[in-house]
Amino acid sequence: MSAHITEKLGLLVGGAALGAVSFAAYQKMQAKPAAVTPAVISAPVPRPPVTGSAVPNSSLDKLENAKRIMPFGSPGPINDLVYRNAYVTSYNRRDRNPNWVAEHMTAESLSRGKGVDRSNSTFKEDDTIPAQFRARLNDYFKSGFDRGHMVAAADVKNSQLSMDETFYLTNIAPQVGEGFNRDYWAHLENFCRTLTKSFQDVYVYTGPLYLPHREADGKFYVKYQVIGNPPNVAVPTHFFKVILTHKNGNYSAAAFVLPNARIPDSTPLEAFRVPIDAVERGAGLTFFNGMGEGKNGLRDLCKDTQCKIVLSKYHEAQKKALPAP
């Protein structure tokens, strides 16, 4: 498994994350639409043509030129920014997954509020997203994948409302259950929480990746499953966590990329460590640019603390309860 992971993580440094939804499959599964009256479309306001010498050189000129080229508006893409109490997410309408979800943890934010209980929370569709682009609860039904949290419910135990909000599908992506979402991924989430014992602030970005893989013909392809009916929710090949910690004016950072697959608990966390730049290239994102030149002086988190997963008491008990092989 280590060689397979190394190959994919190596590609992450130079490759771009890609994704596609099978439009043909989507059309095939759609019911025949009822007849509708054609909409009346007004003709665009005539605008003078732009000559070869009239190259737009100001923001206003460029805007006017864009209006001439696209009189009925830009088709997108649009990524929806959704603001919750405990996190912010950027939602990808094409993949029906988050691009990223950001959270800020402190020792105080992890303290359990009175009456807060995960059993009171339920998964729900996000009605802030236009209906045609929403991930649906039925998309996960009998899919073989867990509804994997990007911001874990356990990260927001101080408020029932905040915990409930982690169950919106805009904070969810399909994850392998046994051996990943319920195990190694949960250990990584716990690692992030334990950082609040050593640092005043812990900022975490979490999201999916769709990375290339070498096929039998020696060529590289981006291939991933799509679930739902019609199939439109992409199943990521990998997931990332980019972590930034703060203590007494000093900032440390580290990034991890994990395959969406079973991972033995014995695998060292540092086996999945990659440069932050690698995640940026693979996901098409940039992290911490608001720090200016300070971004170049970030300390190594894995030198300021031990980057190691520790099984929770619950998982330890589960392992001991398993019958001997």
N, C-alpha and C positions, 0 to 999 in steps of 0.2 A: 504493500500500500504506500510506503514512503516514497518509492520511485515515482509512482503515479502522481502523488501529491506534488512532489518536487517539480515534475514536468509542467504541471498546470500552473503552479505558482511562478515558475520561470516565465511562462507565457504571459502571465499577468503584468509583468514589468513592461513588456513591449506591445501587448495587445490591447485592443479596445473592447469594452463590454458591448455585446450586441444582443438583440432580441427581436423576435418576429412572431406574429400571430398568423396562423394559417387562415387567410381570408377565404380561400376556396372552401375549406372545411366549414367555416362560419356560414357562408352562403348556402352550402348544401344542407345544413341543419336548420335553416330558417324556414318557417312556415310561409306559404305563398301569401304575399301581402294583399290586403283588400284594395280595391280600386279607389283612388283618391282623385280629387279635383286638382289639376295642375295649378301650382302657385303662380301668381302674377308677379313677374320680376321686373322691376323698374330699370330702365336703361341707365347706365352710369352717366354722370355729368361729363360732357366732352371736355377734354383737356388738351392743350396744345402739345404736339409731339416734341420729344427732346432730340435736338440735333446733335451731331457728333461733337460739336464744340461746347454744347451746353451740358457739361458734366456736373452733377450735383456736388457742391463742395461745402455746404453748410447743413446743419441738422435739419433746418426747415426745408431746404431744397430736397434733401433725401426723403423726408417725410412726404412731401408733395409728389415726388417721383414714385414712391411706393404706392401712394393712393392711385396714381395713374395706372400702374402695373396691376394692382390688386384692388379694383374699385369696390369689390364686395367683401373685402376683409381678408385677413391672413387665416390660413387653415390650421395653424398651430405648428408644432405640438404644444399642448398646454400641460404643465405639471401643476397639480393642485397643492398649494401650501395649506395645511390644516393645523390650526393652533389649538392645543389642548392645555389643560392645567399643568401637566407634568412633562409634556413633550411637544415637539414640533415635527411634523412629517411632510415630506414631499412625495406626492402620490403620482405614479406613472399610469396614465389612462390606457396605454396600449397593453402593458404587461399585467395590469390590475394588481400591482404590487407597489410597495413604497420604493422610491429611489433611495431614500435614507430616512432614518428617524433619529432625532437628537434628544438627549436628556441630560440633566444636571443633577447629580446625586451628592448629598452631604450626609453626615451621620444623623443630623436632625430629620432630614427628609425620609430616612429609612426607619425611623421610629414608628411603631405601630399605633395608629389612632384608635380611639375607643370604638369598638363595634365593627371595625374594618375586617371583612372576611371575603376571601376569594370565592367562596361558594355562593356568594350573593351576586356575583358577576356572570354575565352571559355574553357569548359572541353575538355581534350584531353588524349589520350592513351600515355603511356610512352614508346618510342621506344628504351630506354636504357635497357629495360627488354626483354629477349628472347621471341619471339612471342608466343611460346606455354604456357608461364606462365603469360602473361599480363592480367590485367583486361581490359575489353572492354567496350566501351560506350554502346553497345547493351546489355550488361549484366544488365544494370540498366533500360533499356527501359520497361515501364509498370511493373516494379518490385514492386511498392508500397513503395519504399524507396528513400529517398533523397541521393544525392551524397554529403556526409558530409565531410567537410574540417577538417583535423586534425590541420594544421596551417591555421588559418582563413585569408581570403583575406584582411580583415581590419587590420591585424597585420603588413602588409607590404605596407602601402600606400605611402611610400617614393619612390617607383620605379615601373613603369609599368611592367618591365621585371620580377621583384620579385613577383608582384601580379599575373602575368600570370602563373608563375611557381607553384603557389598554386593550380592551376586547373588541374595539372597532376594527373592521377588516382592513382599514387603512394603516393599521399597525401590525398587520399579519402577512405572512408569506408561507407557501407550502414547504414543509420540512419533513424529512424522514423522521419517523417517530422513535422507534426503538433504536438505541445506540447513538442517537443524535439529539433531537429536541428534548427527549425525556432524560438524556444522560449527559453527553459531553458538552452540548450547547448550554445545558443548565449549569454545568460546572463552570463554564466560562462566565455566564451571567453572575454566578456567585462570586467568582474572582473579582469582577468589577465592583460588586457591593463591598467586598472586604477591603478594597482600596480606601474606602472612607474612614477606615480605622487609622490610616497613616497619613492621609492627605485631607486638607480642608475642603477641596472641591474636586469632584470627578465628573468630567464631561465625556459623554460617550456617543459616538455616531455608529449606527448599525444599519446594515442594508444587504440586499442581494447582489450577486454577480452572475454573469453568464459568460463563462470562459471557454476558450477553444480547447479542443482535444484532438490528438492525433489518431486518425482512423487507420484501418488495415492497409489502405493505399499509400500511406506515408504522408498524406495531406492533413491539414488542420481544419476542423469544422467547429462551428458553434452549434451545439445540438442540445435541446432540452425538451422535456415533456410539457404539454399544455393540458390543463384539466378544466372541467366545467362542461356545461351543456347550454349553449355551444361552447366548445373548448376555447377559452380565452384567458385563463389565469396561468401565467408562465410559472414553471417550477425551476427556481434558480439552481445552477450547478454548484454554487458556493455562496457563502455569507461572510461579510466582513464586520469587524469591530475596530474602530479607531478611537483610542483612549487618550485623553489629555488630563493630567492631574496638576493640582496647584497646592503649594504649601509655602507660606512665608515669602511670597514673591517669586518663587521658583516654579517653573513649569516643566513637566516631563511628559513624554508621549511614546506610544507604541501602537502598532497595527497588527491585526491578525486576520488571516483568511482561512476558513475551514471549508472542506468539501461537504456538500449536502448528502452525507452518507454515514453509515455506521463508523464510529471511531472508538477504538478500545480505550477504556479509562486510563490505561497505562501509558498512553501516548503523551510525551511531554508537550506542554503548551507552547514552548518556544519552537517546536517543530513547525508551527503554523505562523510564525512571525514573518512579516514582510516589511519592506520600507513603506512609509506612508505614501511616497510617490508612486509605488506600485499600485496601491488601491486607487489613487487618483487617476492613473492612466487606464486602469481596468474599468472603472465606473464612470469616468468622465466628470469627476467631481474635483473640487479643491477644498482643502481643510485649513482652517486657522489663518486664512489670508488677512483677517482683520488684525492680526498681531504685528503686521508689517515685518520689519527686519527681525523682530523677535522670534519669528517662526524658524529662522535658520539657527537660532541658539537654543532650541529645545533640548532638554536633557533626555537621556535614555531611561525610560521608565523601568526597564528590566535590570538596570544597574542601581536604581534608587530603591527598588523593591524586588522581591523574588517573583518572577512570572511563572507561577505554578498553580495548577488546579488542586483543590482539596475537596474530596468527596464530603458532602453534607452528611449529617448523622442519619438522615432518612435514606440516602443512597447506600451508606455503609450497612445499614440494617437490611436493606433489600439484597445486597450482595451476599451477606451472611445467611440469609434465608433461602438462597438458591440451593437446590440439591447438588451434591458433588457430581462431577462429570464421570 
